[in-house]
Amino acid sequence: MPVAYVIVDMKVSDAEQYKQYMAAAPAAVAAAGGEYLVRGGKFETLEGEWKPVRIAMLKFPSYDAAKTFYDAEMYRAARAKRAGATEFFNMVLVEGVAAPV
């Protein structure tokens, strides 16, 4: 079964409030078997017109595990802490490539 990735592009507008989300979200990610691969950091657009502001990327053992994370009460509570702290928060879930047998 292929792994899955959650990719986020966000613009934080209230850094102090966003810290509450950053404190709560990692436990919700870990509870679903996920891990952060990227959480901010240096980046550049190599092609195209995409101009991300802050990127996060998470890895989950499966697409279903990522959906479980997103729908879980623990992450709903973390999202509530984020409400109003970002100008935008775009999140996509994508299934990874199945490893060759």
C-alpha positions as CSV (number, residue, x, y, z in Angstrom):
1,M,0.0,0.0,0.0
2,P,1.5,3.4,-1.0
3,V,2.1,6.1,1.6
4,A,0.3,9.4,1.4
5,Y,1.4,13.0,1.7
6,V,-0.4,16.1,2.9
7,I,1.0,19.3,1.4
8,V,0.1,22.7,2.9
9,D,0.7,26.2,1.7
10,M,-0.3,28.9,4.2
11,K,0.2,32.5,5.1
12,V,0.3,33.1,8.9
13,S,-1.3,36.4,9.8
14,D,-1.3,36.0,13.6
15,A,2.0,34.4,14.7
16,E,1.1,34.2,18.4
17,Q,-2.2,32.5,17.8
18,Y,-0.6,30.2,15.2
19,K,1.8,29.0,17.9
20,Q,-1.2,27.3,19.6
21,Y,-1.9,25.3,16.5
22,M,1.8,24.4,16.1
23,A,1.8,23.1,19.7
24,A,-1.3,21.0,19.1
25,A,-1.0,19.7,15.6
26,P,2.1,17.4,16.0
27,A,0.3,15.1,18.5
28,A,-2.6,14.7,16.1
29,V,-0.2,13.9,13.2
30,A,1.7,11.3,15.3
31,A,-1.6,9.7,16.6
32,A,-2.4,8.8,12.9
33,G,1.1,7.5,12.2
34,G,2.2,10.6,10.4
35,E,5.4,12.6,10.5
36,Y,6.5,16.0,9.4
37,L,8.9,16.1,6.4
38,V,8.8,19.9,5.9
39,R,7.6,22.5,8.4
40,G,8.6,25.9,7.0
41,G,12.2,26.4,6.0
42,K,14.0,27.8,2.9
43,F,12.5,27.2,-0.5
44,E,12.3,28.6,-4.0
45,T,10.0,28.3,-7.0
46,L,11.9,26.5,-9.7
47,E,9.2,26.6,-12.4
48,G,5.7,28.0,-12.8
49,E,3.8,30.8,-11.1
50,W,3.3,29.3,-7.7
51,K,4.4,31.7,-5.0
52,P,4.0,29.8,-1.7
53,V,4.5,31.6,1.5
54,R,5.1,28.8,4.1
55,I,5.1,25.1,3.2
56,A,4.5,22.1,5.3
57,M,4.6,18.5,4.1
58,L,3.5,15.4,6.1
59,K,3.9,11.7,5.4
60,F,1.4,9.1,6.5
61,P,1.5,5.3,6.1
62,S,-1.5,5.4,3.8
63,Y,-4.2,7.6,2.2
64,D,-6.7,6.3,4.8
65,A,-4.4,7.1,7.7
66,A,-4.1,10.7,6.4
67,K,-7.9,11.0,6.1
68,T,-8.2,9.6,9.6
69,F,-5.8,12.2,10.9
70,Y,-7.7,15.0,9.2
71,D,-11.1,13.8,10.4
72,A,-10.0,13.0,14.0
73,E,-11.3,15.0,17.0
74,M,-7.7,15.7,17.9
75,Y,-6.9,17.5,14.7
76,R,-10.3,19.2,14.6
77,A,-9.3,20.7,18.0
78,A,-6.0,21.8,16.6
79,R,-7.7,23.4,13.6
80,A,-9.9,25.4,15.9
81,K,-6.8,26.9,17.5
82,R,-5.7,27.9,14.1
83,A,-9.0,29.7,13.2
84,G,-8.2,33.3,12.3
85,A,-4.5,32.9,12.6
86,T,-3.9,32.5,8.8
87,E,-4.7,34.6,5.8
88,F,-5.0,31.3,3.9
89,F,-4.3,27.7,4.6
90,N,-4.4,25.4,1.5
91,M,-4.1,21.6,2.2
92,V,-4.0,18.8,-0.3
93,L,-3.8,15.0,0.2
94,V,-2.0,13.0,-2.4
95,E,-1.3,9.3,-2.6
96,G,2.4,8.4,-3.1
97,V,3.9,6.1,-5.7
98,A,3.6,2.5,-4.8
99,A,7.0,1.0,-4.2
100,P,8.1,-1.7,-6.7
101,V,7.7,-5.3,-5.4
